[in-house]
Each structure stands twice: as C-alpha cells, then as structure tokens.
C-alpha cells in the first residue's frame, strides 16, 4: 500500500512520495527477513527432529538386538539345563555363555551392543536375570531352590 501510495502521489508531492516508498522498502526488507528466518528455523527444527529420531531409532535397534540375544539365552537355558537344575545363576551363565557368545558372533551382534563375554555375563547377571521377564522366568525355573530343613 505504501508503494502504491508513493507512486500515485509522486507527481503532487515528491517528499511525501519518497517517504512512502522508503516505508515500502523497509516493510519489504522486514518481510524478506521474516521469510529467511522462517526457512532457517524450519531447517533447524527439521535437523533437530532427525537427530532426535536417530537417537530413538538407535535405542530401538539396540533393544531389538538385545531381544534376539535374550531369546537365544532362554532357549539355551532350557536346552542345557541339567536334570536337577543349576545351583545358582552363575553356574547357568558359565554353562551357556560360550554357545551364546558364538551365536552373537555368528550374527554380528558384538560391538556396541555387547562388546565381550565379560560384559555379556554382567548384563545377564545384573540386569536381564532380574528385569527381563522371559530370562527371569527361565532362571527361576532352572535354578534349583535348596530348602533348609529346620530341626
């Protein structure tokens, strides 16, 4: 509107027309600045979403790998169980760790998920056997509970 007003009044009053055209130029500059800011802000927000989703996807992928390893662990516990069960969780882990680690290496799961046999032992003993239901049930089913006889 300022531009059109300035163009229409330029014949009658040059100073007022220049002021109107200057105002039009300032408004155009502000509008361009807002458009450029919006473009850059959208890029930043999109990049932030991508980074956020990458983290979520990495966690989901790690959980999926853990789930596969946990299923194999449960299978090995039931398959390798002695008739009367194991005396404790450490004995279970000692009997299944080698075939489980071979499964992990065969499927290229070692690395950031499970780096070595020792870290795998620790994860099984301190986390999975206590917090993952399937693994917890397998341990409970195959570790013999000794009852003390009170005389």
DSSP file (Angstrom, degrees, kcal/mol; ACC not computed):
  #  RESIDUE AA STRUCTURE BP1 BP2  ACC     N-H-->O    O-->H-N    N-H-->O    O-->H-N    TCO  KAPPA ALPHA  PHI   PSI    X-CA   Y-CA   Z-CA
    1    1 A X     >        0   0    0      0, 0.0     4,-2.7     0, 0.0     5,-0.2   0.000 360.0 360.0 360.0 -40.7    0.0    0.0    0.0
    2    2 A X  H  >  +     0   0    0      2,-0.2     4,-2.6     1,-0.2     5,-0.2   0.908 360.0  49.4 -62.5 -40.4    2.9    2.4    0.8
    3    3 A X  H  > S+     0   0    0      2,-0.2     4,-2.6     1,-0.2     5,-0.2   0.950 112.8  45.9 -63.3 -49.3    4.4    1.7   -2.5
    4    4 A X  H  > S+     0   0    0      1,-0.2     4,-2.2     2,-0.2    -2,-0.2   0.887 113.5  50.1 -62.5 -38.8    1.2    2.3   -4.4
    5    5 A X  H  X S+     0   0    0     -4,-2.7     4,-1.8     2,-0.2    -1,-0.2   0.932 111.1  48.9 -65.1 -44.2    0.5    5.4   -2.4
    6    6 A X  H  X S+     0   0    0     -4,-2.6     4,-1.0     1,-0.2    -2,-0.2   0.906 111.9  48.5 -62.0 -42.3    4.0    6.7   -3.1
    7    7 A X  H  < S+     0   0    0     -4,-2.6     3,-0.4     1,-0.2     4,-0.3   0.898 113.0  48.1 -64.5 -40.1    3.7    6.0   -6.9
    8    8 A X  H  < S+     0   0    0     -4,-2.2     3,-0.3     1,-0.2    -1,-0.2   0.789 117.0  41.1 -73.4 -26.3    0.3    7.8   -7.0
    9    9 A X  H >X S+     0   0    0     -4,-1.8     4,-2.8     1,-0.2     3,-0.8   0.496  84.3  97.0 -99.1  -4.8    1.5   10.9   -5.1
   10   10 A X  T 3< S+     0   0    0     -4,-1.0    -1,-0.2    -3,-0.4    -2,-0.1   0.810  83.9  52.3 -58.8 -31.5    4.9   11.4   -6.7
   11   11 A X  T 34 S+     0   0    0     -4,-0.3    -1,-0.3    -3,-0.3     3,-0.2   0.835 117.5  36.9 -72.1 -32.5    3.6   14.0   -9.2
   12   12 A X  T <4 S+     0   0    0     -3,-0.8     2,-0.3     1,-0.2    -2,-0.2   0.893 133.7  10.0 -89.3 -43.9    1.9   16.1   -6.4
   13   13 A X     X  -     0   0    0     -4,-2.8     4,-2.1     1,-0.1    -1,-0.2  -0.825  57.6-173.6-145.2  99.8    4.4   15.9   -3.5
   14   14 A X  H  > S+     0   0    0     -2,-0.3     4,-2.7     1,-0.2     5,-0.2   0.880  85.7  53.2 -62.6 -41.6    7.8   14.3   -4.1
   15   15 A X  H  > S+     0   0    0      1,-0.2     4,-2.1     2,-0.2    -1,-0.2   0.921 111.1  45.2 -63.2 -45.5    8.9   14.4   -0.5
   16   16 A X  H  > S+     0   0    0      2,-0.2     4,-2.3     1,-0.2    -1,-0.2   0.889 112.9  52.5 -65.0 -39.3    5.8   12.5    0.8
   17   17 A X  H  X S+     0   0    0     -4,-2.1     4,-2.7    -8,-0.2    -2,-0.2   0.916 109.2  48.8 -62.8 -44.0    6.1   10.0   -2.1
   18   18 A X  H  X S+     0   0    0     -4,-2.7     4,-2.5     1,-0.2    -2,-0.2   0.894 110.8  50.7 -64.0 -39.1    9.8    9.3   -1.2
   19   19 A X  H  X S+     0   0    0     -4,-2.1     4,-2.2     2,-0.2    -1,-0.2   0.911 111.8  47.6 -62.4 -41.8    8.8    8.8    2.5
   20   20 A X  H  X S+     0   0    0     -4,-2.3     4,-2.1     2,-0.2    -2,-0.2   0.903 113.3  47.7 -66.1 -41.4    6.1    6.4    1.4
   21   21 A X  H  X S+     0   0    0     -4,-2.7     4,-2.3     2,-0.2    -2,-0.2   0.864 110.7  52.1 -68.4 -35.2    8.5    4.5   -0.9
   22   22 A X  H  X S+     0   0    0     -4,-2.5     4,-2.4     2,-0.2    -2,-0.2   0.921 109.9  48.7 -64.0 -43.6   11.1    4.4    1.9
   23   23 A X  H  X S+     0   0    0     -4,-2.2     4,-2.4     2,-0.2    -2,-0.2   0.896 110.3  51.6 -62.6 -40.3    8.5    2.9    4.2
   24   24 A X  H  X S+     0   0    0     -4,-2.1     4,-2.3     1,-0.2    -1,-0.2   0.902 109.9  49.7 -62.0 -41.7    7.5    0.4    1.5
   25   25 A X  H  X S+     0   0    0     -4,-2.3     4,-2.3     2,-0.2    -2,-0.2   0.907 110.4  49.7 -64.5 -42.3   11.2   -0.6    1.1
   26   26 A X  H  X S+     0   0    0     -4,-2.4     4,-2.3     2,-0.2    -2,-0.2   0.913 111.5  48.5 -62.3 -43.4   11.6   -1.0    4.9
   27   27 A X  H  X S+     0   0    0     -4,-2.4     4,-2.4     2,-0.2    -1,-0.2   0.889 110.8  50.8 -64.9 -39.0    8.5   -3.2    5.1
   28   28 A X  H  X S+     0   0    0     -4,-2.3     4,-2.5     2,-0.2    -1,-0.2   0.907 109.6  51.1 -63.6 -41.7    9.7   -5.3    2.2
   29   29 A X  H  X S+     0   0    0     -4,-2.3     4,-2.3     2,-0.2    -2,-0.2   0.915 110.4  48.6 -61.9 -44.1   13.0   -5.8    3.9
   30   30 A X  H  X S+     0   0    0     -4,-2.3     4,-2.4     2,-0.2    -2,-0.2   0.914 111.3  50.4 -61.8 -42.8   11.3   -6.9    7.2
   31   31 A X  H  X S+     0   0    0     -4,-2.4     4,-2.3     2,-0.2    -2,-0.2   0.920 110.8  48.3 -63.0 -43.6    9.1   -9.4    5.2
   32   32 A X  H  X S+     0   0    0     -4,-2.5     4,-2.8     1,-0.2     5,-0.2   0.909 110.7  52.0 -62.9 -41.4   12.2  -10.9    3.5
   33   33 A X  H  X S+     0   0    0     -4,-2.3     4,-2.6     1,-0.2    -2,-0.2   0.913 109.7  48.8 -60.7 -42.8   14.0  -11.1    6.8
   34   34 A X  H  X S+     0   0    0     -4,-2.4     4,-2.5     2,-0.2    -1,-0.2   0.899 111.6  49.6 -64.9 -39.9   11.0  -13.0    8.3
   35   35 A X  H  X S+     0   0    0     -4,-2.3     4,-2.3     2,-0.2    -2,-0.2   0.938 113.0  45.9 -64.2 -46.5   10.8  -15.4    5.3
   36   36 A X  H  X S+     0   0    0     -4,-2.8     4,-2.4     1,-0.2     5,-0.2   0.901 112.8  50.7 -63.8 -40.6   14.6  -16.1    5.5
   37   37 A X  H  X S+     0   0    0     -4,-2.6     4,-3.0    -5,-0.2    -1,-0.2   0.930 109.7  50.7 -61.4 -44.3   14.3  -16.6    9.3
   38   38 A X  H  X S+     0   0    0     -4,-2.5     4,-2.5     2,-0.2    -2,-0.2   0.900 110.1  49.9 -60.5 -42.7   11.4  -19.0    8.8
   39   39 A X  H  X S+     0   0    0     -4,-2.3     4,-2.0     2,-0.2    -1,-0.2   0.941 114.9  43.1 -62.2 -47.9   13.3  -21.0    6.2
   40   40 A X  H  X S+     0   0    0     -4,-2.4     4,-2.4     2,-0.2    -2,-0.2   0.889 113.5  51.7 -66.6 -39.3   16.4  -21.3    8.5
   41   41 A X  H  X S+     0   0    0     -4,-3.0     4,-2.7     2,-0.2    -1,-0.2   0.907 109.2  50.2 -64.3 -41.7   14.2  -22.0   11.6
   42   42 A X  H  X S+     0   0    0     -4,-2.5     4,-2.5    -5,-0.2    -1,-0.2   0.895 110.3  50.5 -62.5 -40.2   12.4  -24.8    9.7
   43   43 A X  H  X S+     0   0    0     -4,-2.0     4,-2.5     2,-0.2    -2,-0.2   0.927 111.9  47.7 -62.4 -44.3   15.8  -26.3    8.7
   44   44 A X  H  X S+     0   0    0     -4,-2.4     4,-2.3     2,-0.2    -2,-0.2   0.919 113.4  46.9 -63.9 -44.7   17.0  -26.2   12.3
   45   45 A X  H  X S+     0   0    0     -4,-2.7     4,-2.3     2,-0.2    -1,-0.2   0.896 112.6  50.2 -64.8 -40.2   13.8  -27.8   13.6
   46   46 A X  H  X S+     0   0    0     -4,-2.5     4,-2.5     2,-0.2    -2,-0.2   0.921 111.1  48.5 -64.1 -44.0   13.9  -30.5   11.0
   47   47 A X  H  X S+     0   0    0     -4,-2.5     4,-2.6     1,-0.2    -2,-0.2   0.895 110.3  52.2 -62.5 -40.0   17.5  -31.3   11.8
   48   48 A X  H  X S+     0   0    0     -4,-2.3     4,-2.5     2,-0.2    -1,-0.2   0.909 110.0  48.5 -63.0 -42.2   16.6  -31.4   15.5
   49   49 A X  H  X S+     0   0    0     -4,-2.3     4,-3.0     2,-0.2     5,-0.2   0.915 110.8  51.0 -62.7 -43.4   13.8  -33.9   14.7
   50   50 A X  H  X S+     0   0    0     -4,-2.5     4,-2.2     1,-0.2    -2,-0.2   0.926 112.1  46.4 -61.1 -45.2   16.1  -36.0   12.6
   51   51 A X  H  X S+     0   0    0     -4,-2.6     4,-1.9     2,-0.2    -1,-0.2   0.905 113.1  49.5 -64.0 -41.4   18.7  -36.1   15.4
   52   52 A X  H  X S+     0   0    0     -4,-2.5     4,-2.0     1,-0.2    -2,-0.2   0.931 113.1  46.2 -63.3 -45.9   16.1  -36.9   18.0
   53   53 A X  H  X S+     0   0    0     -4,-3.0     4,-3.2     1,-0.2    -1,-0.2   0.837 107.3  58.3 -66.9 -32.5   14.7  -39.7   15.8
   54   54 A X  H  X S+     0   0    0     -4,-2.2     4,-2.4    -5,-0.2    -1,-0.2   0.916 107.3  47.6 -63.0 -41.6   18.2  -41.1   15.1
   55   55 A X  H  X S+     0   0    0     -4,-1.9     4,-2.1     2,-0.2    -2,-0.2   0.918 113.6  46.8 -63.9 -43.4   18.7  -41.5   18.9
   56   56 A X  H  X S+     0   0    0     -4,-2.0     4,-2.5     2,-0.2    -2,-0.2   0.919 112.4  50.3 -63.7 -43.6   15.3  -43.2   19.3
   57   57 A X  H  X S+     0   0    0     -4,-3.2     4,-2.6     1,-0.2    -2,-0.2   0.886 109.3  51.6 -63.7 -38.5   16.0  -45.4   16.3
   58   58 A X  H  X S+     0   0    0     -4,-2.4     4,-2.3     2,-0.2    -1,-0.2   0.916 111.5  46.9 -63.5 -42.9   19.4  -46.4   17.7
   59   59 A X  H  X S+     0   0    0     -4,-2.1     4,-2.3     2,-0.2    -2,-0.2   0.888 112.6  49.5 -65.0 -39.6   17.8  -47.3   21.0
   60   60 A X  H  X S+     0   0    0     -4,-2.5     4,-2.3     2,-0.2    -2,-0.2   0.910 111.0  49.4 -65.3 -42.7   15.1  -49.3   19.3
   61   61 A X  H  X S+     0   0    0     -4,-2.6     4,-2.2     2,-0.2    -2,-0.2   0.914 111.3  49.3 -63.4 -42.4   17.7  -51.2   17.2
   62   62 A X  H  X S+     0   0    0     -4,-2.3     4,-2.6     1,-0.2    -2,-0.2   0.915 110.9  49.9 -62.9 -43.1   19.7  -52.0   20.3
   63   63 A X  H  X S+     0   0    0     -4,-2.3     4,-2.4     1,-0.2    -1,-0.2   0.883 109.2  52.3 -63.7 -38.3   16.6  -53.2   22.1
   64   64 A X  H  X S+     0   0    0     -4,-2.3     4,-1.8     2,-0.2    -1,-0.2   0.907 110.6  47.3 -63.8 -41.7   15.7  -55.4   19.1
   65   65 A X  H  X S+     0   0    0     -4,-2.2     4,-2.3     1,-0.2    -2,-0.2   0.925 111.6  50.6 -64.6 -44.8   19.2  -56.9   19.2
   66   66 A X  H  X S+     0   0    0     -4,-2.6     4,-3.0     1,-0.2    -2,-0.2   0.901 107.1  54.9 -59.1 -41.1   19.0  -57.5   22.9
   67   67 A X  H  X S+     0   0    0     -4,-2.4     4,-2.2     2,-0.2    -1,-0.2   0.904 108.4  48.0 -60.6 -42.5   15.6  -59.2   22.5
   68   68 A X  H  X S+     0   0    0     -4,-1.8     4,-2.0     2,-0.2    -1,-0.2   0.924 113.7  46.9 -63.7 -45.1   17.1  -61.7   20.0
   69   69 A X  H  X S+     0   0    0     -4,-2.3     4,-2.4     1,-0.2    -2,-0.2   0.903 111.6  51.5 -64.4 -41.3   20.0  -62.4   22.3
   70   70 A X  H  X S+     0   0    0     -4,-3.0     4,-2.5     2,-0.2    -1,-0.2   0.892 107.7  52.2 -63.5 -40.0   17.7  -62.8   25.3
   71   71 A X  H  X S+     0   0    0     -4,-2.2     4,-2.2     2,-0.2    -1,-0.2   0.907 110.9  47.6 -62.7 -41.4   15.5  -65.3   23.3
   72   72 A X  H  X S+     0   0    0     -4,-2.0     4,-2.7     2,-0.2    -2,-0.2   0.888 109.9  53.7 -66.0 -38.7   18.6  -67.3   22.5
   73   73 A X  H  X S+     0   0    0     -4,-2.4     4,-2.4     2,-0.2    -2,-0.2   0.937 109.4  47.4 -60.1 -47.2   19.7  -67.2   26.1
   74   74 A X  H  X S+     0   0    0     -4,-2.5     4,-2.2     1,-0.2     5,-0.2   0.912 111.7  50.9 -61.4 -43.0   16.3  -68.5   27.3
   75   75 A X  H  X S+     0   0    0     -4,-2.2     4,-2.5     1,-0.2    -1,-0.2   0.926 111.6  47.5 -60.3 -45.4   16.5  -71.3   24.6
   76   76 A X  H  X S+     0   0    0     -4,-2.7     4,-2.9     2,-0.2    -1,-0.2   0.868 108.2  55.4 -65.7 -36.9   20.0  -72.3   25.8
   77   77 A X  H  X S+     0   0    0     -4,-2.4     4,-0.6     1,-0.2    -1,-0.2   0.947 113.8  39.9 -61.0 -48.2   19.0  -72.3   29.5
   78   78 A X  H  < S+     0   0    0     -4,-2.2     3,-0.3     1,-0.2    -2,-0.2   0.886 118.6  48.1 -69.0 -37.6   16.1  -74.7   28.8
   79   79 A X  H  < S+     0   0    0     -4,-2.5    -2,-0.2    -5,-0.2    -1,-0.2   0.912 118.4  37.5 -69.4 -43.4   18.2  -76.8   26.3
   80   80 A X  H  < S+     0   0    0     -4,-2.9    -1,-0.2    -5,-0.2    -2,-0.2   0.374  84.9 129.5 -93.1   3.5   21.4  -77.1   28.5
   81   81 A X     <  -     0   0    0     -4,-0.6    62,-0.1    -3,-0.3    -3,-0.0  -0.365  57.1-126.8 -65.0 131.3   19.6  -77.5   31.9
   82   82 A X    >   -     0   0    0     60,-0.2     3,-1.4    -2,-0.1     4,-0.1  -0.306  31.1-101.4 -68.0 163.2   20.8  -80.4   34.0
   83   83 A X  T 3  S+     0   0    0      1,-0.3    -1,-0.1     2,-0.1     3,-0.1   0.895 123.2  34.0 -53.8 -46.1   18.1  -82.8   35.3
   84   84 A X  T 3  S-     0   0    0      1,-0.3    -1,-0.3    60,-0.0    60,-0.1   0.303 115.6-118.1 -96.8   9.8   18.1  -81.3   38.8
   85   85 A X    <   -     0   0    0     -3,-1.4    -1,-0.3    58,-0.1    58,-0.2  -0.100  39.4 -58.2  81.9 176.7   18.8  -77.7   37.6
   86   86 A X  B     -a  143   0A   0     56,-2.7    58,-2.8     1,-0.1     3,-0.1  -0.564  36.7-128.6 -92.8 160.1   21.8  -75.5   38.4
   87   87 A X  S    S-     0   0    0     -2,-0.2     2,-0.3    56,-0.2    59,-0.2   0.782  84.2  -7.8 -80.9 -26.4   22.8  -74.5   41.9
   88   88 A X  S  > S-     0   0    0      1,-0.1     4,-1.5    57,-0.1     3,-0.3  -0.965  74.6 -93.9-158.9 174.3   22.9  -70.7   41.2
   89   89 A X  H  > S+     0   0    0     -2,-0.3     4,-2.5     1,-0.2     5,-0.2   0.861 118.3  59.1 -64.3 -36.8   22.7  -68.1   38.4
   90   90 A X  H  > S+     0   0    0      1,-0.2     4,-2.4     2,-0.2    -1,-0.2   0.880 103.7  51.9 -61.6 -37.6   26.5  -68.0   37.9
   91   91 A X  H  > S+     0   0    0     -3,-0.3     4,-1.7     2,-0.2    -1,-0.2   0.889 108.8  51.1 -65.6 -38.9   26.5  -71.7   37.1
   92   92 A X  H  X S+     0   0    0     -4,-1.5     4,-1.7     1,-0.2     3,-0.3   0.957 111.0  47.9 -60.1 -50.4   23.8  -71.2   34.5
   93   93 A X  H  X S+     0   0    0     -4,-2.5     4,-2.1     1,-0.2    -2,-0.2   0.898 108.6  54.0 -60.8 -42.0   25.8  -68.4   32.9
   94   94 A X  H  < S+     0   0    0     -4,-2.4     4,-0.4     1,-0.2    -1,-0.2   0.870 111.3  46.5 -60.2 -36.9   29.0  -70.5   32.9
   95   95 A X  H  < S+     0   0    0     -4,-1.7     4,-0.3    -3,-0.3    -1,-0.2   0.776 122.7  32.2 -78.1 -26.6   27.2  -73.3   31.0
   96   96 A X  H  X S+     0   0    0     -4,-1.7     4,-2.2    -3,-0.2     5,-0.2   0.567  94.9  85.8-107.6  -9.3   25.5  -71.1   28.4
   97   97 A X  H  X S+     0   0    0     -4,-2.1     4,-2.8    -5,-0.2     5,-0.2   0.888  88.9  50.1 -65.0 -40.5   28.0  -68.2   27.9
   98   98 A X  H  > S+     0   0    0     -4,-0.4     4,-2.2     2,-0.2    -1,-0.2   0.955 115.2  40.7 -67.2 -50.5   30.1  -69.9   25.2
   99   99 A X  H  > S+     0   0    0     -4,-0.3     4,-1.9     1,-0.2    -1,-0.2   0.871 116.8  51.6 -65.7 -32.0   27.3  -71.0   22.9
  100  100 A X  H  X S+     0   0    0     -4,-2.2     4,-2.2     2,-0.2    -2,-0.2   0.921 110.1  47.9 -67.9 -42.5   25.6  -67.7   23.5
  101  101 A X  H  X S+     0   0    0     -4,-2.8     4,-2.6    -5,-0.2     5,-0.2   0.886 109.7  53.4 -65.2 -37.2   28.7  -65.8   22.6
  102  102 A X  H  X S+     0   0    0     -4,-2.2     4,-2.6     2,-0.2    -1,-0.2   0.899 108.8  50.2 -62.0 -40.0   29.1  -68.0   19.5
  103  103 A X  H  X S+     0   0    0     -4,-1.9     4,-1.8     2,-0.2    -2,-0.2   0.904 110.6  49.6 -62.4 -42.6   25.5  -67.1   18.5
  104  104 A X  H  <>S+     0   0    0     -4,-2.2     5,-2.7     1,-0.2     6,-0.6   0.924 113.7  44.6 -64.3 -45.0   26.3  -63.4   19.0
  105  105 A X  H ><5S+     0   0    0     -4,-2.6     3,-1.3     1,-0.2    -2,-0.2   0.904 110.3  54.8 -66.2 -41.1   29.5  -63.6   16.8
  106  106 A X  H 3<5S+     0   0    0     -4,-2.6    -1,-0.2     1,-0.3    -2,-0.2   0.870 114.8  40.1 -59.6 -37.2   27.7  -65.6   14.1
  107  107 A X  T 3<5S-     0   0    0     -4,-1.8    -1,-0.3    -5,-0.2    -2,-0.2   0.304 111.4-119.4 -96.8   8.4   25.1  -62.9   13.8
  108  108 A X  T < 5 +     0   0    0     -3,-1.3    -3,-0.2    -4,-0.2    -4,-0.1   0.878  69.4 136.2  55.9  42.8   27.5  -60.0   14.1
  109  109 A X      X +     0   0    0     -5,-2.7     5,-0.7    -6,-0.1     4,-0.4   0.562  38.4 101.3 -92.8 -11.3   25.8  -58.6   17.3
  110  110 A X  B   5 +b  114   0B   0     -6,-0.6     2,-0.5     3,-0.2     5,-0.2  -0.305  57.9  57.8 -72.2 161.2   29.0  -57.9   19.1
  111  111 A X  T   5S+     0   0    0      3,-1.7    -1,-0.1     1,-0.1    -2,-0.1  -0.985 112.7   6.1 124.3-126.3   30.3  -54.4   19.2
  112  112 A X  T   5S+     0   0    0     -2,-0.5     3,-0.2     1,-0.2    -1,-0.1   0.780 133.8  48.3 -68.2 -25.0   28.3  -51.5   20.6
  113  113 A X  T   5S-     0   0    0     -4,-0.4     2,-0.4     1,-0.3    -1,-0.2   0.962 134.9  -0.2 -79.3 -54.1   25.5  -53.8   21.9
  114  114 A X  B   < -b  110   0B   0     -5,-0.7    -3,-1.7     1,-0.1    -1,-0.3  -0.944  66.7-173.8-138.2 112.9   27.6  -56.5   23.6
  115  115 A X        -     0   0    0     -2,-0.4     2,-0.3    -5,-0.2    -1,-0.1   0.834  61.9 -13.2 -85.0 -32.8   31.4  -55.9   23.5
  116  116 A X  S  > S-     0   0    0      1,-0.1     4,-2.0    -5,-0.0    -1,-0.2  -0.960  71.4 -91.2-159.1 174.1   32.8  -59.1   25.0
  117  117 A X  H  > S+     0   0    0     -2,-0.3     4,-2.7     1,-0.2     5,-0.2   0.875 120.5  54.8 -61.6 -38.2   31.9  -62.2   27.0
  118  118 A X  H  > S+     0   0    0      1,-0.2     4,-2.1     2,-0.2    -1,-0.2   0.919 109.1  46.0 -64.9 -43.1   32.6  -60.5   30.4
  119  119 A X  H  > S+     0   0    0      1,-0.2     4,-2.4     2,-0.2    -1,-0.2   0.870 111.8  53.5 -66.9 -34.0   30.2  -57.6   29.7
  120  120 A X  H  X S+     0   0    0     -4,-2.0     4,-2.6     2,-0.2    -2,-0.2   0.928 107.5  50.5 -64.2 -44.8   27.6  -60.1   28.5
  121  121 A X  H  X S+     0   0    0     -4,-2.7     4,-2.8     1,-0.2     5,-0.2   0.926 111.9  48.2 -56.0 -45.8   28.0  -62.1   31.8
  122  122 A X  H  X S+     0   0    0     -4,-2.1     4,-2.9     2,-0.2     5,-0.4   0.908 111.3  48.9 -64.2 -43.4   27.5  -58.9   33.7
  123  123 A X  H  X>S+     0   0    0     -4,-2.4     5,-2.4     2,-0.2     4,-1.8   0.921 114.2  46.5 -62.6 -43.9   24.4  -57.8   31.7
  124  124 A X  I  <>S+     0   0    0     -4,-2.6     5,-2.6     3,-0.2     6,-0.2   0.953 119.1  39.5 -63.4 -49.5   22.8  -61.2   32.1
  125  125 A X  I  <5S+     0   0    0     -4,-2.8    -2,-0.2    -5,-0.2    -3,-0.2   0.919 125.6  32.3 -69.5 -45.8   23.5  -61.5   35.9
  126  126 A X  I  <5S+     0   0    0     -4,-2.9    -3,-0.2    -5,-0.2    -1,-0.2   0.713 135.1  11.0 -90.4 -21.0   22.8  -57.9   37.0
  127  127 A X  I >X5S+     0   0    0     -4,-1.8     4,-3.0    -5,-0.4     3,-1.1   0.735 122.4  43.4-121.7 -62.9   20.1  -56.8   34.6
  128  128 A X  I 3><S+     0   0    0     -5,-2.4     4,-1.7     1,-0.3     8,-0.4   0.891 111.7  52.7 -62.3 -42.2   18.4  -59.5   32.4
  129  129 A X  H 34<S+     0   0    0     -5,-2.6    -1,-0.3    -6,-0.3    -4,-0.1   0.683 121.4  34.0 -69.1 -14.9   18.0  -62.1   35.1
  130  130 A X  H <4 S+     0   0    0     -3,-1.1    -2,-0.2    -6,-0.2    -1,-0.2   0.741 130.6  24.9-106.2 -32.0   16.3  -59.6   37.3
  131  131 A X  H  < S+     0   0    0     -4,-3.0     2,-0.7     1,-0.1    -3,-0.2   0.680  98.8  80.0-114.1 -22.1   14.4  -57.3   35.0
  132  132 A X     X  -     0   0    0     -4,-1.7     4,-3.2    -5,-0.5     5,-0.2  -0.815  67.6-149.3 -95.9 115.3   13.6  -59.2   31.7
  133  133 A X  H  > S+     0   0    0     -2,-0.7     4,-2.9     1,-0.2     5,-0.2   0.870  91.7  48.1 -53.6 -49.5   10.6  -61.4   32.4
  134  134 A X  H  > S+     0   0    0      1,-0.2     4,-1.9     2,-0.2    -1,-0.2   0.921 117.4  42.1 -60.0 -45.0   11.4  -64.3   29.9
  135  135 A X  H  > S+     0   0    0      2,-0.2     4,-2.6     1,-0.2    -2,-0.2   0.915 114.1  52.3 -68.0 -43.1   15.0  -64.5   31.2
  136  136 A X  H  X S+     0   0    0     -4,-3.2     4,-2.6    -8,-0.4    -2,-0.2   0.909 110.3  48.2 -59.2 -44.4   13.9  -64.1   34.8
  137  137 A X  H  X S+     0   0    0     -4,-2.9     4,-2.3    -5,-0.2    -1,-0.2   0.886 110.3  51.8 -65.7 -39.0   11.4  -67.0   34.4
  138  138 A X  H  X S+     0   0    0     -4,-1.9     4,-1.8    -5,-0.2    -2,-0.2   0.937 111.9  46.0 -63.3 -45.9   13.9  -69.2   32.8
  139  139 A X  H  X S+     0   0    0     -4,-2.6     4,-1.8     1,-0.2    -2,-0.2   0.940 113.5  49.3 -60.7 -46.6   16.4  -68.7   35.6
  140  140 A X  H  < S+     0   0    0     -4,-2.6    -1,-0.2     1,-0.2    -2,-0.2   0.864 112.9  48.2 -61.6 -36.0   13.7  -69.2   38.2
  141  141 A X  H  < S+     0   0    0     -4,-2.3    -1,-0.2     1,-0.2    -2,-0.2   0.821 120.2  35.0 -74.2 -30.8   12.6  -72.4   36.5
  142  142 A X  H  < S+     0   0    0     -4,-1.8   -56,-2.7    -5,-0.2     2,-0.6   0.479  95.4  85.2-110.2  -3.5   16.1  -73.9   36.1
  143  143 A X  B  < S-a   86   0A   0     -4,-1.8   -56,-0.2   -58,-0.2     2,-0.2  -0.894  81.1-127.5 -98.4 120.3   18.0  -72.8   39.2
  144  144 A X        -     0   0    0    -58,-2.8     2,-0.7    -2,-0.6    -2,-0.1  -0.423  13.2-139.1 -72.4 137.6   17.2  -75.3   42.0
  145  145 A X        -     0   0    0     -2,-0.2     2,-0.6    -5,-0.1    -1,-0.1  -0.858  13.1-149.5 -97.0 116.7   16.0  -73.8   45.2
  146  146 A X        -     0   0    0     -2,-0.7     2,-0.5   -59,-0.2   -59,-0.0  -0.753   9.4-151.8 -87.1 125.4   17.5  -75.6   48.2
  147  147 A X        -     0   0    0     -2,-0.6     2,-0.4     2,-0.0    -2,-0.0  -0.830  12.1-130.6 -98.4 134.6   15.2  -75.6   51.2
  148  148 A X        -     0   0    0     -2,-0.5     2,-0.6     1,-0.0    -2,-0.0  -0.669  15.0-137.8 -84.2 133.7   16.8  -75.6   54.6
  149  149 A X        -     0   0    0     -2,-0.4     2,-0.5     2,-0.0    -1,-0.0  -0.821  14.0-147.8 -93.7 123.4   15.4  -78.2   57.0
  150  150 A X              0   0    0     -2,-0.6    -2,-0.0     1,-0.1     0, 0.0  -0.804 360.0 360.0 -94.1 126.5   15.0  -76.9   60.5
  151  151 A X              0   0    0     -2,-0.5    -1,-0.1     0, 0.0    -2,-0.0   0.400 360.0 360.0-101.5 360.0   15.5  -79.4   63.3
